[in-house]
Amino acid sequence: MDAGQNKKEIAKLSYVNKKIGNEKQDKKIQIETKNLNLYYGQEKVIKNVSFNIYERNVTALIGPSGCGKSSYLRCLNRMNDFIAEARIEGEILVNGQNIYDKGTDVINLRRKVGMVFQKPNPFPMSIYDNVAYAPRLFGVKDREKLDEIVKSSLEGAALWDEVNGKLKTPGTGLSGGQQQRLCIARAIATEPDILLMDEPTSSLDPLSTLRIEELIRELKKKFTVVIVTHNMQQAARISDYTAFLLLGDLVEYNITNEMFTSPGDQRTEDYITGRFG
């Protein structure tokens, strides 16, 4: 991209962010991504990405496979730290603090920025212990307090009514959709501010997918949700904002309804209408 094109892209992004900011003046910016570049070795997988994510809204990340969606998501709680060749340039501010500053408490960051993965991954332990695992790790020892956390987390994941009589049974014995809701309960047990979801319904049947989508709408009342999805209908149904990534570039970011009804870039229109991807 030459200097002239770069200026146009920056101006367009500034306009969109200003427009979104005006639309949501009552909403706090919770995540600020500034000139983010992510490398895996010599490969640049995120390219100079900048945009804001707003508190207690659902932001969907869309784009074809390999475009950088999941890589960006993992930047938000520093899971790329586990990849030896990963290297970050730029800034990500969560509640005003750059999470890549030296001295950042990464364990506490991951406590406040929870993650739910593509495939349900309950621990090989009881339903109760799955949810109580992280609170115990962070020092909660009192049984009454743990009971309260487990119940409230399972209620928050819309699972309590289905499992309250079998909390001592293995979490791996639940159905796929129930296992994913158990993983959501486990993620919210630490009372995070932000919940990251990497294609959380891709391995589920349609009814379980619908249940998770309904749950996400409830979760945003308490949490900021950032979700990666390949399902355009899902993004349109559940998200407030959508970011379209292509080959590591942020092509477009806007209020979901506006992006899906009047995309500002031809590549966005081509993708959401199924012409490629």
N, C-alpha and C positions, 0 to 999 in steps of 0.2 A: 504494500500500500504506500503510495507516494504521499508527500507532505500535505498536498491539497486535499486528497481523499481523507487523510487522517483528521484534518481540521473539520471536514464535513461530518465525519463520524462522531467526533467529540461534541460538535455543536448539536447534532441530532440527539445524542444520548443526554446531553445537558437539558435539552428541551423536554425530552420524555421524562427525565427525573423531576424536573420542575413541575411538569404537568401532573405527574403522579403525586408529587408532594402537595400540590394544591388540592388535588382530589381527596387526599387523606390527611388534612391538616391536624386532625385529632389523633393521628397515629404516630407513634414513636418509631424512628429508625432504629432497628435493633442490630442489623448487620450491615456494615459498610465494606464493600469490596472496592479497593482502589488500585488500579493498574496491576492487576494480578497476572503473573506469569508462572506457570508450573512446568517444570521439565522432568522427564524421566530419562536420565542420562542426557544424551544429546537431543532427544526428541522433545519439542515444545508442544505440550498438549492443551494448555490454557494460554491464550494470547491477549495480554493487555486488557483484561476484563474489569469493568467498573460498573457497579450498580448497587442500589440499596434494597434491603429486605425489611419489611415493616412488621412491627410487633403484632402478634395475635391475628395474623393473616396466614393464608396458605399460598405459598409461592411454588409454582410448578416449573421444573426444568425439563424442557423438551428438546428433541433433536435426534438424528439417526445414531445408530450404534457407533461408538468410537469418537463422538463429537466432544467429549470432555465433561458430560453431565455428572457422572459418578465421581470422576476425579475432582471436580469442583466441590461436590458435596463432602468428600473426605477432607478437603482443605479446611472445612468449617469446624472440625473438631480435631484437626491435626492427625488424622489417621494415616496420612501419607508419610508421617514420621517413621512408620514401620517399613517403608520402602527405601532401601539403601541409596538408590540412585535418584530419589526424588529431591528436587530443589525448587524453592519458592522465591519469587521476587514480587515486590509490591506489598500491600497491606490488607489485612482483614481485621476490622474492628468489630468486636462484639460488645454491645453496651458501652461503646466509646473507648474500649481498650484493645490495642493491637495484640492479637493472640499469638503473633510471631515475635514479639519482643523477647529479648533475653530475660530470664527470670520468670516467665509465665509458668504458672502451676498447671501443667498439662492434665494431670489427674483431675484437678478441680474443674478445668475446662470441660473435660468429657463428662463430668458429673452434671454440668449445666447445659451441655449440648448433647442430648441423647441421640442414639442411632438405632434404627430398625432396618434390617437387611432384607434383601430380595427374597431369600428363602427363610422360612421360620427356623430358628436355631435355639430351641429351648435347651437349657442345661440338663444333663442326665441326673436329675434330682426331682424332688416333689414340686408340685405346683407352688406350694407355699414357699419352699426354699428358693425357687427360681426368682420370685418377686422380692424375697427378703435378702437375697444375696448381696446386692449393692449396698443397701442400708447397713447391713452388718459390716461390710467392708469399710464403710465410712464411719464406723464406731457406734452404731445403734445396737445396744445390748438388751435393753429392757423388752421383755416378751410382750407386755401390753402395748408398748409403742410399735413393735414390729407387727403385731396383730392388726393394729390400726392402719399402718402403712400398707400391708398386704390387702386388706379389705378395700381401702380407698383406691388403691391402684387398680385392683381388679374391677372395681365399680367404674373407674375412669376409662377402662378398656372394654367396658360393656361385657364383662365375662363373669362377674361375681355370681349372678343368678344361676349360671350353668355349672359352676364348679364349687360352690361354697360347701357342699357336702362331701367333697372328695379332695380336699387340699393336700392330703398326705400321699395321694397317688402321683405317679410320674407325669411330668409335663409332656413327655414324649408320647404319652398315650392319648393325647387329645387329637381331634381332627386337625387338618391343615389350617383351616381358618381360625380355629380356637388357639392353635399353637402361635399363630401370628399375633393374635390379640394378647396372648400371654407374654410374648416378646415386647409388645407395646406396654403392657402393665409393668414389665421389668424395667423398661426404659424410663417410665414416668415415676417410678418408685423413688428416684433420687430428687424429685421435684425440679426438673430442668426448666430452663427458660425457653429452650429451643428443642424441637424434635425433628431430626433428619430421617427421611424415609427413602430408601433406595429401591424403587419398584416393588413396594410391599405387597402388591396383589398379583404379580406376574405369574406366580405358581399356584394361584387359587382358582376355584371354580366361580362361576358368575354370582351365585348367591353369597358366597364368602366375600367376594370382591365388593358387592353391594353393601355388606355389613361393615367392612373396613372403611368404605367411603363415607357411610353415615357416621361412623366413629370419628373420622377425621374432621368432619364438620363440627362435631361436639368438642373435639380436642382443641380446636383453634380458639375456643372461648378462654382457654387457660394457657395455651402454648403457641409459640410461633412455629409453624410447620413448613418445612422445605422438602418437597417431594420430587424425586426423579420418576418420570413415567414415559413410556412409549405409546400410551393410549391417549390419543387426542381427545376422545370423548370424555375420558376420565379427567384430563386436565381442564376441559371446559366445564365439567360438572362441579368440581370441588375446589378449584383454585381461585384466588382473588387476583393474583398477578401471574404472569408467565414470562419466562426467559427462554428464548430460542437460541441454542448453541449449534454451531456448525463448524466442524474442523478446528475446534478450540476457540473460535471467535464468537463473541456475543453479537448476533445479528440484530436481535430486537428484544426489547423488554418493555412490557406495557401492562395495563389493566387487562385481565384475561378477556373480558367481553369485547373490548375494543380490538385486541389482537386477532381474535377469532372472527370478528365480523368485518373488520377493516384493517388488515395488516399493513404496516408501513413499508414493508420490503417485499419484493417479488419472491425472494427465496423463502420467506416465511409463508406466503400464500401457497407456494408450490408444495411446501412440506405439509402444512396442515390439511391441504386438500388431497394429499396422497400421490402427488406427481413424482415424488422421490422419497427415499427413506425406508 
